[in-house]
């Protein structure tokens, strides 16, 4: 049972982070809702989910590919410590600078612009970095002698990206439809500021890696 739990928890973490990312308006669902309200179409809201998911997956995928690439040439312990330091630094930067210099753009962007926005925001918020602790845990446990090997790490990274993106897409779809039905005014009384929680999650991932 303990073995099963240790194998399952990284995948549950990937799915949980997908849901967490899906809840964050900065990841793009707020634009999907605004686009749907502007065009008075629920279908547009659903259509907008595809570029949001693709943009997010692209940004996260770049980080996972980088982690696998570095893992092929670096000692796993060194890679783990480096990733942990990056996560902590990113968390501090997000906590200190998260409310400064925010981009102000129109809310009536097209689908291509929505994909670019989703990719840019996922990268700027360190969304891919959040997945590194869980992904490294899976790859190391699956590799021979506790090492990262391309033969196992690449398929695992693809599967990790699929699980994460699927959970995010399901969450973002549900949130978008709920907010679309109730109107944007619902956010004033029914939403919370996720910035502090986001920074805390980044820091927790970094501390976890440094403690390994």
Secondary structure, 3 states (H helix, E strand, C coil): CHHHHHHHHHHHHHHHHHHHHHHCHHHCHHHHHHHHHHHCCHHHHHHHHHHHHHHHHHHHHHHHHHHHHHHHHCCHHHHHHHHHHHHHHHHHHHHHHCCCCCCCCCCCCCHHHHHHHHHHHHHHCCHHHHHHHHHHHHHHHHCHHHCCCHHHHHHHHHHHHHHHHHHHHHHHHHHHHHHHHHCCCHHHHHCCCCHHHHHHHHHHHHHHHHCC
